Amino acid sequence: MSEQSVNVEYVKLSRLTSVILFILTLGVGLLLIWLSVWITARSWPRTLSFTGIELRGGKFIRWDECERLVEVVTVMRPVTVTRFDLHTSRGVVKLPVERMVHGNAVMDYVVSHVPQDALGDPQE
């Protein structure tokens, strides 16, 4: 990735899954999923730049405000979901790597721009 701003893209729910979910739940299930993603996604990155992260909710976080990067693993048998939380003085930026189109490249960009003391001890 270059030093210019990078738009972060996310994997969308497939249309077939949406139609099946709509039919089976009379639209309520799809509406609940859409609302929960819309509320949660406000703390996801929209754009990464040399100066910081613009969130989907409109807030801008500078790289020097980042205090700690934490891996969060959620296990709901048989599914395991991993995301990273970037703690800042103004809240938490959630980085759902598996939902991003190029999640590993985005994480490489984030790790290269976050202050080194925010990365912590690799043995933790």
C-alpha atoms as one frame of an Amber mdcrd trajectory, in Angstrom:
protein
   0.000   0.000   0.000   1.235   3.459  -0.819   1.477   6.434   1.524  -1.641
   7.982  -0.031  -5.029   7.468   1.573  -6.427   3.951   1.248 -10.147   3.161
   1.222 -11.015   0.108   3.307 -13.600  -2.139   1.666 -15.709  -4.748   3.434
 -17.224  -8.047   2.333 -20.963  -7.701   1.882 -23.658 -10.219   2.786 -24.473
 -12.202  -0.384 -27.786 -11.516  -2.092 -28.805 -15.168  -1.904 -28.236 -15.205
   1.856 -30.152 -11.935   2.179 -33.134 -13.274   0.229 -33.248 -16.541   2.203
 -32.956 -14.684   5.511 -35.654 -12.228   4.447 -38.065 -15.024   3.530 -37.406
 -17.173   6.611 -37.759 -14.309   9.107 -40.285 -12.180   7.211 -37.655  -9.444
   6.970 -37.122  -9.058  10.712 -33.845 -11.026  10.813 -32.358  -9.097   7.916
 -33.415  -5.803   9.492 -31.800  -6.750  12.825 -28.552  -7.778  11.119 -28.511
  -4.565   9.079 -29.111  -2.414  12.183 -26.466  -4.191  14.272 -23.874  -3.888
  11.499 -24.759  -0.234  10.905 -24.338   0.608  14.603 -21.149  -1.449  15.040
 -19.561  -0.355  11.768 -19.380   3.289  12.854 -16.142   2.398  14.693 -14.654
   0.611  11.651 -12.092   2.376   9.445 -13.267   3.954   6.194  -9.946   5.432
   5.095  -6.345   4.981   6.215  -3.880   7.762   5.512  -0.380   8.778   6.485
  -1.838  11.034   9.212  -4.472   8.699  10.701  -7.713   6.766  10.381 -11.081
   8.136   9.289 -13.890   6.037  10.766 -17.135   5.181   9.009 -18.913   7.311
  11.619 -16.949  10.390  10.468 -14.475  10.659  13.370 -10.758  11.069  12.535
  -8.103   9.451  14.762  -4.438  10.468  14.375  -1.836   7.698  14.596  -0.141
   9.367  17.574  -3.418   9.051  19.556  -3.227   5.251  19.372  -2.345   3.723
  22.732  -2.731  -0.033  22.365  -3.513  -2.682  19.716  -5.273  -5.768  21.094
  -6.318  -8.991  19.369  -9.875 -10.062  20.261 -10.900 -13.664  19.578 -14.558
 -14.677  19.863 -15.327 -18.394  19.891 -18.855 -19.602  19.231 -18.495 -23.255
  18.358 -17.772 -24.120  15.562 -16.950 -20.555  14.463 -13.969 -18.492  15.637
 -13.896 -14.795  14.744 -10.815 -12.604  15.167 -10.645  -8.831  15.140  -8.221
  -6.219  16.452  -9.177  -3.319  18.711  -7.079  -0.169  18.461  -7.516   1.711
  21.741  -7.154   5.480  21.557  -7.729   8.363  23.937 -11.080   8.985  22.170
 -12.439   5.445  22.017 -11.838   2.108  20.345 -11.352   1.515  16.622 -12.492
  -1.986  15.678 -10.574  -3.732  12.891 -12.614  -6.765  11.728  -9.880  -8.283
   9.546 -12.052 -11.142   8.282 -14.758  -8.714   7.082 -12.255  -6.589   5.111
 -11.609  -7.319   1.440  -7.809  -7.050   1.898  -7.689  -7.471   5.673  -4.066
  -8.595   5.982  -2.812  -5.679   3.880  -4.880  -3.250   5.983  -3.437  -4.712
   9.202   0.111  -4.443   7.815  -0.585  -0.766   7.082  -2.002  -0.176  10.574
   0.896  -1.948  12.316   3.434   0.057  10.290   1.825   3.385  11.329   0.846
   2.759  14.956   3.425   3.949  17.525   5.712   1.070  18.524   4.790   1.288
  22.206   1.131   0.669  21.250   2.055  -2.729  19.837   3.165  -3.970  23.254
   5.322  -6.963  24.035   5.037  -9.665  21.337   5.077 -12.342  24.052   1.876
 -11.057  25.720
